[in-house]
């Protein structure tokens, strides 16, 4: 049975942390808007053009 490669596992964890951190930073830079997970109400239509 091969021994576990701890350095590989550590590298994967570090990459995951880095990816999450970057994702969070990009979300922060976007204009603040309500999260898409809980839509409060659909945008009101502009009205029928006459």
C-alpha positions in Angstrom: 0.0 0.0 0.0 1.5 3.4 -1.0 2.1 6.0 1.6 -0.1 9.1 1.5 1.3 12.1 -0.2 0.7 14.8 2.4 2.4 17.6 0.4 0.0 17.0 -2.5 -3.0 17.1 -0.1 -1.7 20.3 1.5 -1.2 21.9 -1.9 -4.8 21.1 -2.9 -6.1 22.6 0.3 -4.1 25.8 -0.3 -5.3 26.0 -3.9 -8.9 25.6 -2.7 -8.4 28.4 -0.1 -6.9 30.7 -2.7 -9.7 30.0 -5.1 -12.3 30.8 -2.5 -10.5 34.0 -1.5 -10.3 35.2 -5.1 -14.0 34.3 -5.6 -14.9 36.3 -2.5 -12.8 39.3 -3.7 -14.5 39.3 -7.1 -17.9 39.2 -5.4 -16.9 42.1 -3.3 -15.8 44.2 -6.3 -19.1 43.7 -8.1 -21.8 46.3 -7.5 -23.7 45.3 -4.4 -27.0 43.6 -5.2 -29.1 41.2 -3.3 -27.9 37.6 -3.5 -29.4 35.6 -6.3 -30.2 32.8 -3.8 -33.1 34.7 -2.3 -34.8 36.9 -4.9 -37.1 39.4 -3.1 -39.3 40.1 -6.1 -39.0 40.1 -9.9 -38.3 43.5 -11.4 -41.4 45.4 -12.3 -42.1 45.5 -16.1 -41.8 48.9 -17.8 -45.3 48.6 -19.1 -46.8 47.8 -22.4 -45.7 50.1 -25.2 -48.7 51.9 -26.8 
